[in-house]
Amino acid sequence: MAEEHYLELSENPVQFEHASSVNNVFFDEANKQVFAVRSGGATGVVVKGPDDKSSVAFRMDDKGEVKCIKFSIGNKILAVQRTSKSVDFINFIPDYPHTEFSQECKTKNANILGFCWTNWNEIVFITDQGIEFYQVFPDKRSLKLLKSQSINVNWYQYCPETAVILLSTTVQGNILQPFAFRNGTMCKMSKFEIELPVVPKPAKLSLSERDIAMATMYGQLYVMYLKHHSRTANSPSAEVVLYHLSREGSCKKSHVLKLNTTGKFALNIVDNLVVVHHQSSQTSLIFDIKLKEPDCALNIHQPVLPARSIHPYRIPLSGPAVVPSQPPVPCQLYSSSWSVFQPDIIISASEGYLWYLQVKLPPTVNLLQDKGKLMDFLLRRRECKMVILSVCSQILEVGEKGSLPVVATVFDKLNQVYKDYLEAEQSYTQVRHPRSFLLPKVTRSDLPHVLCEFPPKRFQTRLGLCLVLVCGNTCNGFFQHYLYELVIKTLVQHNLFYMLHQFLQYHVLSDSKPLACLLLSLESTYPPAHQLSLDMLKRLSTANDEIIEVLLSKQQVLGALRFIRSVGGHDNASARKFLDAARQTGDQMLFYTVFRSFQQRNQRLRGSPAFNPGEHCEEHVAHFKQLFGEQALMKPSTV
């Protein structure tokens, strides 16, 4: 079924001229560029990249078969290897000489296995006898050797994300030596050994370049070893062994991914997930190293989901002979002609397509039955917001008593993400880069919509679910107000005012200013809500201003005056605010009482009943004179 395919190829692939007898295809993992080189470049080189800026076409002289071709960062300098002894360079910087220049490797009798650009003007030659780190001077058309290291090399891997080169050394090839590059420096990291399933006798090269890959997951660099079974082993299944490679300290074996089958495999990393492609079954498995199996030893992982094929893909026909109504041709998935590159690239050189592999999250909802584990999985994925909301809706629609613990578990996990996010946000200034996988995927305002869509007719379940969330560990301040709002509205909707009183009395619903305001808004439906709100604000002891505003808005001016006296705020109160409210009631005696009260305050504080100009009460003084006369204004206050 289509909905069970949780992997797919990108809808708009990079297209290039397919490989043929006259056209050679090369791929640069650093810039994600495909080079189509026709006739050694004499009849043209077409470079296709992820965007228009990285795509370019040019010609170059045919000086022999091209073994490797790559641009430096920003397409500034082109490097071409045609022999095992030297690399040629061509400037693509405007106003610089376009003439080729060449650099031979320094080590005598060494053969160049390949090269890697680590910066726009820094390049590393990897030879069978070591590595040579150069700085390129395009204006002088020359290179300067910065550093070199002699070491026996069988093959190498490069991770452009971290600028780390991994060299295979020793006769068996299973001692790996990493080097890190940054800002013109080369750092030798701790070497480590890959544990081979069987040690051959006599010793020979046993670790293949095809079985090693480097990639970053959750901000950490890993070396991935595809360990095939040995015929004498008790467990014949293959596995992927992950070694955590840090710039400081030793490289340690950290995770084992159980494949539970044998055959030919290929690895991708998509959205911090390890994707393992199995050619013979034409299916893929995904692993999340952050998910730990409860019944397994530490850091031993089973697939998160059952094996599934990549979603079928159709290639549209092109060319002059194509009939407009002719349907697209199905693409052969898991083809032997496919080449897989890190982190998420699949190339078919024979068809001329480069795809980015993508994870589709909606199918995972029904494939992963454990909702707690499902939430752990989804919360670490990009673009997971709508899927998480659909899971919330799904578990709420069940409406069974047994589902309440599941609901609580799901919301606890959402709450934990917010807690982690706030902690990361607070420490952001202390770290160089924010950890993207800690960022919240679901905003607080999304959840009330899901909760409010819960079928009203299932009142008991709806109320029970809310109380599970409110009374459990879920709220913790993040979703609290929204859940309280839903509880109160549910109770009011069913006229359960006695229960509402109890929830407030026994502090099932914790006091807060937003909750007090919500109670105020319900006064027209339930008049006692007004007093409940005032009581809550008074209990908070930090909401005196809000209480005054509420009382004045209800024209309870004397009540507001008594309250402000009771909390010791009368001396600093705004006389104008109280006089405005008293005058708006139209009650002349109320206005008289309030006016006299503030006159008395003025007399006590300043020895005069007059208002200061800064209090802006001139309008109210004039109104008092008009109502009660000049003599009444000067009469000593007795309020």
C-alpha positions as CSV (number, residue, x, y, z in Angstrom):
1,M,0.0,0.0,0.0
2,A,1.2,3.5,-0.9
3,E,0.7,4.8,2.7
4,E,3.2,2.2,4.0
5,H,6.1,3.7,2.1
6,Y,8.0,5.8,4.6
7,L,10.9,6.6,2.2
8,E,10.7,8.4,-1.1
9,L,13.0,10.0,-3.7
10,S,12.9,13.8,-4.1
11,E,10.2,15.0,-6.5
12,N,12.6,17.3,-8.4
13,P,15.9,15.4,-8.9
14,V,19.1,16.9,-10.4
15,Q,19.2,15.7,-14.0
16,F,22.5,15.3,-16.0
17,E,23.7,13.6,-19.2
18,H,23.9,9.9,-18.4
19,A,27.2,8.0,-18.5
20,S,28.2,6.6,-21.9
21,S,31.2,5.7,-24.0
22,V,31.8,9.4,-24.7
23,N,30.5,10.9,-21.4
24,N,32.1,10.2,-18.0
25,V,30.2,11.1,-14.8
26,F,31.9,12.2,-11.5
27,F,30.3,13.3,-8.2
28,D,31.8,15.7,-5.7
29,E,30.4,14.9,-2.2
30,A,31.6,18.3,-0.7
31,N,29.7,20.6,-3.1
32,K,27.1,18.0,-4.1
33,Q,27.9,18.5,-7.8
34,V,27.7,16.1,-10.7
35,F,30.3,16.5,-13.5
36,A,29.5,15.2,-17.0
37,V,32.8,15.2,-18.9
38,R,32.6,14.6,-22.6
39,S,35.7,13.5,-24.5
40,G,38.1,14.5,-21.7
41,G,36.5,17.9,-21.5
42,A,37.3,19.0,-25.0
43,T,33.7,18.9,-26.1
44,G,32.4,20.3,-22.9
45,V,32.0,19.8,-19.1
46,V,28.6,20.3,-17.6
47,V,28.3,20.7,-13.8
48,K,25.0,20.3,-12.1
49,G,24.6,21.2,-8.5
50,P,21.8,21.7,-5.9
51,D,21.0,25.2,-7.2
52,D,21.7,27.4,-10.2
53,K,24.7,29.1,-8.5
54,S,26.5,25.8,-8.3
55,S,25.8,24.8,-11.9
56,V,28.1,25.8,-14.7
57,A,29.3,24.6,-18.2
58,F,32.7,25.1,-19.8
59,R,35.3,23.5,-22.0
60,M,38.9,22.4,-21.3
61,D,41.8,20.9,-23.2
62,D,41.8,17.2,-23.6
63,K,45.1,16.2,-21.9
64,G,44.1,12.6,-21.1
65,E,41.6,10.7,-19.3
66,V,40.1,12.5,-16.3
67,K,40.3,10.4,-13.1
68,C,38.8,13.0,-10.7
69,I,37.4,16.5,-11.0
70,K,36.2,18.9,-8.3
71,F,35.6,22.6,-7.7
72,S,36.7,24.3,-4.6
73,I,34.0,25.9,-2.4
74,G,32.2,28.6,-4.4
75,N,33.4,27.3,-7.8
76,K,36.5,29.4,-7.5
77,I,39.2,26.9,-8.5
78,L,38.8,23.7,-10.5
79,A,41.1,20.7,-9.7
80,V,41.5,17.9,-12.2
81,Q,43.5,14.7,-11.8
82,R,44.6,13.0,-15.0
83,T,47.6,11.0,-13.7
84,S,48.7,9.3,-10.5
85,K,51.5,11.8,-10.0
86,S,49.9,15.3,-10.3
87,V,46.8,17.5,-10.1
88,D,46.0,20.3,-12.6
89,F,44.3,23.6,-11.6
90,I,42.2,26.2,-13.5
91,N,41.2,29.5,-12.0
92,F,37.5,30.5,-12.3
93,I,37.9,33.7,-10.3
94,P,37.1,36.8,-12.5
95,D,40.2,38.7,-13.7
96,Y,42.6,35.9,-12.7
97,P,44.7,34.0,-15.3
98,H,42.6,31.1,-16.8
99,T,45.7,29.2,-17.8
100,E,46.1,25.8,-16.2
101,F,48.9,25.1,-13.6
102,S,49.9,21.8,-12.1
103,Q,51.2,20.4,-8.8
104,E,53.1,17.1,-8.4
105,C,52.9,15.2,-5.1
106,K,56.1,15.7,-3.1
107,T,56.6,12.1,-2.0
108,K,58.8,10.2,-4.4
109,N,57.3,7.0,-5.9
110,A,53.9,7.8,-4.4
111,N,50.7,7.5,-6.3
112,I,47.8,10.0,-5.8
113,L,44.6,8.1,-4.8
114,G,42.5,11.3,-4.8
115,F,42.2,14.8,-3.4
116,C,39.8,16.8,-1.2
117,W,39.2,20.6,-1.0
118,T,38.9,21.6,2.7
119,N,38.5,25.3,1.9
120,W,38.2,27.5,-1.1
121,N,42.0,27.7,-1.4
122,E,43.2,24.6,0.6
123,I,43.5,21.1,-0.8
124,V,44.7,17.7,0.5
125,F,46.4,15.1,-1.8
126,I,45.9,11.6,-0.5
127,T,48.6,9.2,-1.8
128,D,49.4,5.6,-1.1
129,Q,52.2,6.8,1.1
130,G,50.5,9.6,3.1
131,I,48.7,12.9,2.8
132,E,49.9,16.4,1.6
133,F,48.1,19.6,2.7
134,Y,48.5,22.5,0.3
135,Q,47.4,26.2,0.1
136,V,46.6,27.3,-3.4
137,F,47.6,30.8,-4.6
138,P,45.4,31.4,-7.7
139,D,47.0,34.8,-8.5
140,K,50.5,33.3,-8.5
141,R,49.3,30.0,-10.1
142,S,51.2,28.0,-7.5
143,L,50.7,25.9,-4.3
144,K,52.5,25.9,-1.0
145,L,52.9,22.7,1.1
146,L,51.6,23.5,4.6
147,K,52.0,20.0,6.2
148,S,52.5,16.4,5.2
149,Q,52.2,13.0,7.0
150,S,53.8,9.8,5.8
151,I,51.6,6.7,6.4
152,N,50.7,3.6,4.4
153,V,47.2,4.2,2.8
154,N,44.9,1.6,1.3
155,W,42.0,3.9,0.7
156,Y,40.3,7.0,2.2
157,Q,37.0,8.5,3.1
158,Y,36.1,12.2,3.5
159,C,33.4,13.9,5.5
160,P,33.0,17.5,4.1
161,E,30.6,18.5,6.9
162,T,33.4,18.1,9.5
163,A,36.4,18.3,7.2
164,V,37.7,15.0,8.5
165,I,39.7,12.6,6.3
166,L,39.8,8.9,7.3
167,L,42.7,6.8,6.1
168,S,42.8,3.0,5.9
169,T,46.2,1.7,7.0
170,T,48.1,-1.6,7.7
171,V,48.0,-4.7,5.6
172,Q,44.5,-5.7,6.6
173,G,43.2,-2.1,6.3
174,N,41.3,-2.1,9.6
175,I,43.4,0.4,11.5
176,L,41.8,3.8,10.6
177,Q,43.7,7.1,11.0
178,P,41.6,10.3,11.0
179,F,42.9,13.8,10.3
180,A,40.9,17.0,10.9
181,F,41.3,20.2,8.9
182,R,40.4,23.7,10.0
183,N,41.6,27.2,9.0
184,G,44.9,26.1,7.4
185,T,45.7,23.6,10.2
186,M,45.9,19.8,10.0
187,C,45.3,17.8,13.2
188,K,46.1,14.1,13.6
189,M,43.3,12.5,15.6
190,S,43.5,9.2,17.6
191,K,43.7,6.1,15.4
192,F,41.3,3.2,16.1
193,E,40.8,-0.4,15.0
194,I,37.7,-1.9,13.3
195,E,36.9,-5.3,14.8
196,L,36.9,-7.7,11.8
197,P,34.6,-10.8,12.1
198,V,37.4,-13.1,11.0
199,V,41.2,-12.4,10.9
200,P,42.5,-13.9,7.7
201,K,45.7,-16.0,7.5
202,P,47.9,-15.0,5.8
203,A,47.1,-11.3,6.5
204,K,45.5,-9.4,3.5
205,L,43.3,-6.4,2.9
206,S,40.1,-7.3,4.6
207,L,38.3,-4.0,5.2
208,S,36.7,-2.6,2.1
209,E,36.1,1.1,1.4
210,R,32.5,0.1,0.4
211,D,31.8,-1.1,4.0
212,I,32.8,2.2,5.7
213,A,31.0,5.5,5.7
214,M,31.2,8.7,7.7
215,A,28.3,11.0,8.6
216,T,27.0,13.2,11.4
217,M,24.0,12.4,13.4
218,Y,22.6,14.6,16.2
219,G,25.6,16.9,15.8
220,Q,28.1,14.1,16.3
221,L,30.5,12.4,13.8
222,Y,30.3,8.7,13.4
223,V,32.2,6.1,11.4
224,M,29.7,3.4,10.2
225,Y,31.1,-0.1,9.5
226,L,28.9,-2.5,7.6
227,K,29.9,-5.8,9.2
228,H,29.0,-8.8,7.2
229,H,28.5,-12.2,8.8
230,S,31.2,-14.9,8.8
231,R,30.2,-18.5,7.9
232,T,31.6,-19.8,11.2
233,A,29.7,-17.2,13.3
234,N,26.8,-18.2,15.5
235,S,24.8,-15.2,14.3
236,P,24.9,-15.1,10.5
237,S,23.1,-11.8,10.2
238,A,24.9,-8.6,9.2
239,E,25.0,-5.5,11.4
240,V,26.1,-1.8,11.2
241,V,28.6,-0.9,13.9
242,L,28.9,2.8,14.7
243,Y,32.1,4.3,16.1
244,H,31.8,7.8,17.7
245,L,34.7,9.9,16.4
246,S,35.5,13.0,18.5
247,R,38.2,15.5,17.8
248,E,39.6,14.9,21.3
249,G,39.9,11.5,22.9
250,S,39.7,8.1,21.5
251,C,37.2,6.8,19.0
252,K,34.8,4.4,20.7
253,K,32.4,1.7,19.5
254,S,29.0,3.2,20.5
255,H,26.1,1.6,18.7
256,V,25.2,-1.7,16.9
257,L,22.4,-1.8,14.4
258,K,21.0,-5.3,13.9
259,L,20.0,-6.0,10.2
260,N,18.6,-9.5,10.8
261,T,19.5,-10.6,7.3
262,T,22.5,-10.9,4.9
263,G,23.3,-9.6,1.4
264,K,24.4,-6.4,-0.2
265,F,23.7,-3.2,1.7
266,A,24.1,0.6,1.3
267,L,23.8,3.3,3.9
268,N,22.3,6.8,3.9
269,I,21.6,9.3,6.7
270,V,18.3,11.1,6.5
271,D,17.0,13.4,9.2
272,N,19.4,11.9,11.8
273,L,18.2,8.4,10.9
274,V,20.4,5.6,9.6
275,V,18.8,4.2,6.5
276,V,20.0,0.7,5.4
277,H,19.1,-0.4,1.8
278,H,19.0,-4.1,1.1
279,Q,19.4,-4.9,-2.6
280,S,18.1,-8.4,-2.9
281,S,14.8,-7.8,-1.0
282,Q,14.5,-4.2,-2.5
283,T,13.6,-2.8,0.9
284,S,15.1,-0.4,3.4
285,L,15.3,-0.3,7.2
286,I,15.6,2.8,9.4
287,F,17.3,3.1,12.8
288,D,17.3,5.9,15.3
289,I,20.3,5.8,17.7
290,K,18.4,7.9,20.2
291,L,15.8,5.2,20.6
292,K,16.9,2.4,23.0
293,E,15.2,-1.0,22.9
294,P,13.9,-1.9,26.4
295,D,14.8,-5.6,26.0
296,C,18.2,-5.1,24.4
297,A,21.6,-4.5,25.8
298,L,22.8,-0.9,25.9
299,N,23.1,0.7,22.5
300,I,22.0,-2.3,20.5
301,H,19.3,-1.3,18.1
302,Q,16.6,-3.1,16.2
303,P,14.9,-1.3,13.2
304,V,12.4,1.3,14.3
305,L,9.9,0.2,11.6
306,P,9.3,-2.9,9.5
307,A,11.3,-3.1,6.2
308,R,9.6,-1.3,3.4
309,S,10.5,-0.4,-0.2
310,I,11.2,3.2,-1.3
311,H,8.0,4.7,-2.8
312,P,7.7,3.8,-6.5
313,Y,9.2,6.5,-8.8
314,R,8.4,7.2,-12.4
315,I,10.8,8.9,-14.8
316,P,9.1,11.3,-17.3
317,L,10.2,10.6,-20.9
318,S,12.0,13.4,-22.8
319,G,13.2,13.9,-26.3
320,P,11.8,14.7,-29.8
321,A,10.2,11.3,-30.2
322,V,8.1,11.5,-27.1
323,V,4.3,11.5,-27.5
324,P,2.7,14.0,-25.1
325,S,0.2,11.5,-23.7
326,Q,2.9,8.8,-23.2
327,P,3.0,7.9,-19.4
328,P,6.2,8.1,-17.4
329,V,8.4,5.0,-17.2
330,P,8.8,3.2,-13.8
331,C,12.2,3.7,-12.3
332,Q,14.1,0.5,-11.3
333,L,14.5,0.9,-7.5
334,Y,17.6,-0.6,-5.8
335,S,19.3,-1.0,-9.1
336,S,22.8,-2.4,-9.2
337,S,23.8,0.8,-11.1
338,W,22.8,3.0,-8.2
339,S,25.5,4.8,-6.3
340,V,24.8,5.9,-2.7
341,F,26.6,8.9,-1.2
342,Q,26.4,10.6,2.2
343,P,24.3,11.8,3.7
344,D,21.1,11.4,1.7
345,I,22.1,11.1,-2.0
346,I,21.3,8.4,-4.5
347,I,22.7,8.6,-8.1
348,S,21.8,6.6,-11.2
349,A,24.6,7.4,-13.6
350,S,23.0,5.2,-16.3
351,E,19.8,7.2,-16.2
352,G,21.3,10.7,-15.4
353,Y,19.4,11.3,-12.1
354,L,20.5,12.5,-8.7
355,W,17.9,12.2,-6.0
356,Y,17.7,13.2,-2.3
357,L,16.3,10.5,-0.1
358,Q,13.4,11.7,2.1
359,V,11.5,10.3,5.1
360,K,7.7,10.4,5.0
361,L,6.4,10.7,8.5
362,P,2.6,10.1,8.1
363,P,2.9,6.3,7.4
364,T,4.9,5.8,10.6
365,V,1.9,6.6,12.7
366,N,0.2,3.3,11.9
367,L,3.4,1.2,11.6
368,L,4.6,2.1,15.1
369,Q,2.0,0.9,17.6
370,D,3.8,2.0,20.8
371,K,2.6,5.7,21.0
372,G,5.2,6.6,23.5
373,K,8.0,5.3,21.3
374,L,6.3,6.9,18.3
375,M,6.3,10.3,20.0
376,D,10.0,9.9,20.8
377,F,10.7,9.1,17.2
378,L,8.6,12.0,15.7
379,L,9.8,14.7,18.1
380,R,13.3,14.3,16.7
381,R,12.3,14.7,13.1
382,R,12.0,17.8,10.9
383,E,8.6,18.8,9.6
384,C,6.9,16.6,12.3
385,K,4.4,19.2,13.6
386,M,1.3,18.1,11.6
387,V,2.0,14.4,12.2
388,I,2.3,14.9,15.9
389,L,-1.0,16.8,16.0
390,S,-2.6,14.0,14.0
391,V,-1.3,11.5,16.7
392,C,-2.8,13.6,19.4
393,S,-6.1,13.7,17.6
394,Q,-6.0,10.0,17.0
395,I,-5.5,9.0,20.6
396,L,-8.1,11.5,21.8
397,E,-10.7,10.0,19.4
398,V,-10.4,6.6,20.9
399,G,-12.4,7.7,23.9
400,E,-11.7,4.6,26.0
401,K,-10.8,4.5,29.6
402,G,-7.6,2.6,28.9
403,S,-6.4,5.3,26.5
404,L,-6.0,7.9,29.3
405,P,-2.5,6.7,30.4
406,V,-1.4,6.8,26.7
407,V,-2.7,10.4,26.4
408,A,-0.8,11.3,29.6
409,T,2.4,9.7,28.3
410,V,2.2,11.5,24.9
411,F,1.6,14.9,26.5
412,D,4.4,14.3,29.1
413,K,6.8,13.8,26.1
414,L,5.6,17.0,24.5
415,N,6.1,18.8,27.7
416,Q,9.6,17.5,28.1
417,V,10.6,18.8,24.7
418,Y,9.5,22.3,25.8
419,K,11.5,22.0,29.0
420,D,14.6,20.9,27.0
421,Y,14.0,23.7,24.6
422,L,13.8,26.4,27.3
423,E,16.9,25.1,29.0
424,A,18.8,25.1,25.6
425,E,17.5,28.6,24.9
426,Q,18.8,29.8,28.3
427,S,22.2,28.4,27.7
428,Y,22.3,29.5,24.0
429,T,24.7,32.3,24.7
430,Q,27.2,29.8,26.2
431,V,27.3,27.5,23.2
432,R,28.5,28.1,19.6
433,H,25.6,26.5,17.8
434,P,22.1,25.7,18.9
435,R,21.2,22.0,18.8
436,S,18.5,22.0,16.1
437,F,17.0,18.7,17.3
438,L,16.1,20.4,20.6
439,L,13.9,23.0,19.0
440,P,10.2,22.7,19.6
441,K,8.2,21.2,16.8
442,V,4.7,21.9,18.1
443,T,3.8,25.3,19.4
444,R,1.7,25.7,22.6
445,S,-1.1,27.3,20.6
446,D,-1.5,24.2,18.4
447,L,-2.6,21.8,21.2
448,P,-5.8,23.5,22.4
449,H,-7.2,23.2,18.9
450,V,-6.6,19.4,19.0
451,L,-8.1,19.1,22.5
452,C,-11.1,21.3,21.7
453,E,-11.9,19.1,18.6
454,F,-12.4,16.2,20.9
455,P,-16.0,15.0,20.5
456,P,-18.2,16.9,23.0
457,K,-20.7,14.0,23.3
458,R,-18.0,11.9,25.0
459,F,-18.1,14.2,28.0
460,Q,-16.9,11.7,30.6
461,T,-13.8,10.7,28.6
462,R,-13.1,14.3,27.6
463,L,-13.2,15.5,31.2
464,G,-11.3,12.5,32.4
465,L,-8.5,13.0,29.9
466,C,-8.2,16.7,30.8
467,L,-7.9,15.8,34.5
468,V,-5.3,13.2,33.7
469,L,-3.3,15.9,32.0
470,V,-3.9,18.5,34.6
471,C,-3.1,16.3,37.6
472,G,-0.2,14.4,36.1
473,N,3.2,15.6,35.2
474,T,2.1,17.0,31.9
475,C,1.3,20.6,32.6
476,N,4.3,21.9,34.4
477,G,3.4,25.4,33.2
478,F,3.7,24.8,29.4
479,F,0.2,23.6,28.4
480,Q,-1.4,24.3,31.7
481,H,-3.5,27.3,30.8
482,Y,-5.0,25.7,27.7
483,L,-5.9,22.5,29.6
484,Y,-7.5,24.5,32.4
485,E,-9.4,26.5,29.9
486,L,-10.7,23.2,28.4
487,V,-11.7,21.8,31.8
488,I,-13.6,25.0,32.8
489,K,-15.4,25.3,29.5
490,T,-16.4,21.6,29.6
491,L,-17.8,22.0,33.1
492,V,-19.7,25.2,32.3
493,Q,-21.0,23.7,29.1
494,H,-22.6,20.9,31.2
495,N,-23.7,23.2,34.0
496,L,-21.4,21.5,36.5
497,F,-20.8,24.6,38.5
498,Y,-20.6,22.8,41.8
499,M,-17.7,20.7,40.4
500,L,-16.0,23.8,39.2
501,H,-16.2,25.3,42.7
502,Q,-14.7,22.1,44.1
503,F,-11.8,22.1,41.5
504,L,-11.0,25.7,42.5
505,Q,-11.4,25.1,46.2
506,Y,-9.2,22.1,46.3
507,H,-6.7,23.6,43.9
508,V,-7.0,21.0,41.2
509,L,-6.8,24.1,39.0
510,S,-3.9,26.1,40.2
511,D,-4.3,29.9,40.7
512,S,-3.1,32.1,37.9
513,K,-3.9,35.5,36.4
514,P,-4.9,33.9,33.0
515,L,-7.3,31.6,34.8
516,A,-8.8,34.4,36.8
517,C,-9.4,36.4,33.6
518,L,-11.1,33.3,32.1
519,L,-13.4,33.1,35.1
520,L,-14.3,36.8,34.7
521,S,-15.3,36.2,31.1
522,L,-17.8,33.6,32.3
523,E,-19.7,36.0,34.5
524,S,-22.6,36.4,32.1
525,T,-23.0,32.6,32.0
526,Y,-22.3,32.0,35.7
527,P,-22.4,35.2,37.9
528,P,-20.5,33.7,40.9
529,A,-17.5,33.4,38.5
530,H,-16.8,37.1,39.2
531,Q,-16.2,36.6,42.9
532,L,-14.3,33.4,42.2
533,S,-12.0,35.4,40.0
534,L,-11.4,38.1,42.7
535,D,-10.7,35.5,45.3
536,M,-8.1,33.9,43.1
537,L,-6.4,37.2,42.3
538,K,-6.3,38.0,46.0
539,R,-4.7,34.6,46.8
540,L,-2.0,35.3,44.2
541,S,-1.0,38.4,46.2
542,T,0.8,39.7,43.1
543,A,-2.3,40.7,41.2
544,N,-3.4,43.8,43.2
545,D,-3.4,46.0,40.1
546,E,-5.6,43.5,38.2
547,I,-8.1,43.3,41.1
548,I,-8.4,47.1,41.1
549,E,-8.9,47.1,37.3
550,V,-11.6,44.4,37.6
551,L,-13.5,46.2,40.3
552,L,-13.4,49.5,38.6
553,S,-14.5,48.0,35.3
554,K,-17.5,46.7,37.2
555,Q,-18.2,50.1,38.7
556,Q,-17.5,48.7,42.2
557,V,-15.5,51.9,43.1
558,L,-15.9,51.7,46.8
559,G,-15.0,48.1,46.8
560,A,-11.8,49.0,44.9
561,L,-11.1,51.8,47.4
562,R,-11.5,49.5,50.3
563,F,-9.3,46.8,48.7
564,I,-6.5,49.2,48.0
565,R,-6.6,50.5,51.5
566,S,-6.5,46.9,52.8
567,V,-3.3,46.1,50.9
568,G,-1.6,49.4,51.8
569,G,-1.6,50.9,48.3
570,H,-3.9,53.9,48.9
571,D,-1.1,56.4,49.3
572,N,0.3,55.7,45.8
573,A,-3.0,55.1,44.1
574,S,-4.0,57.2,41.0
575,A,-6.7,59.6,42.2
576,R,-7.7,60.3,38.6
577,K,-8.3,56.7,37.8
578,F,-10.8,56.3,40.8
579,L,-12.4,59.7,40.1
580,D,-12.9,58.8,36.5
581,A,-14.6,55.5,37.5
582,A,-16.8,57.2,40.1
583,R,-17.9,60.0,37.7
584,Q,-18.8,57.4,35.0
585,T,-21.3,55.8,37.4
586,G,-23.4,59.0,37.4
587,D,-23.8,58.6,41.2
588,Q,-23.1,62.1,42.6
589,M,-22.7,60.9,46.2
590,L,-20.3,58.2,45.2
591,F,-18.2,60.8,43.4
592,Y,-18.4,63.0,46.5
593,T,-17.2,60.1,48.7
594,V,-14.3,59.2,46.5
595,F,-13.2,62.8,46.0
596,R,-13.2,63.4,49.8
597,S,-11.2,60.2,50.4
598,F,-8.4,61.5,48.2
599,Q,-8.6,65.0,49.7
600,Q,-8.1,63.3,53.1
601,R,-5.1,61.4,51.7
602,N,-3.6,64.7,50.4
603,Q,-4.1,66.4,53.8
604,R,-2.4,63.6,55.6
605,L,0.6,63.3,53.2
606,R,1.2,66.9,52.3
607,G,-0.7,69.1,54.8
608,S,-3.1,70.3,52.1
609,P,-6.3,68.8,50.6
610,A,-5.3,70.1,47.1
611,F,-4.3,67.8,44.3
612,N,-0.8,68.2,42.8
613,P,-0.7,69.3,39.1
614,G,0.9,66.0,38.2
615,E,-2.2,64.1,39.2
616,H,-4.2,65.8,36.4
617,C,-7.4,66.1,38.5
618,E,-8.3,69.6,37.4
619,E,-11.3,68.4,35.5
620,H,-12.7,66.5,38.5
621,V,-12.0,69.5,40.8
622,A,-14.1,71.7,38.5
623,H,-16.8,69.1,38.4
624,F,-16.9,68.9,42.2
625,K,-17.3,72.7,42.4
626,Q,-20.1,72.6,39.9
627,L,-22.0,69.9,41.9
628,F,-21.3,71.0,45.5
629,G,-20.0,74.6,45.3
630,E,-16.8,76.4,46.2
631,Q,-17.4,76.2,49.9
632,A,-17.8,72.4,49.9
633,L,-14.5,72.1,48.2
634,M,-12.7,74.0,51.0
635,K,-14.7,72.3,53.8
636,P,-12.4,70.0,55.9
637,S,-12.7,66.4,54.9
638,T,-14.2,64.0,57.4
639,V,-14.4,60.8,55.2
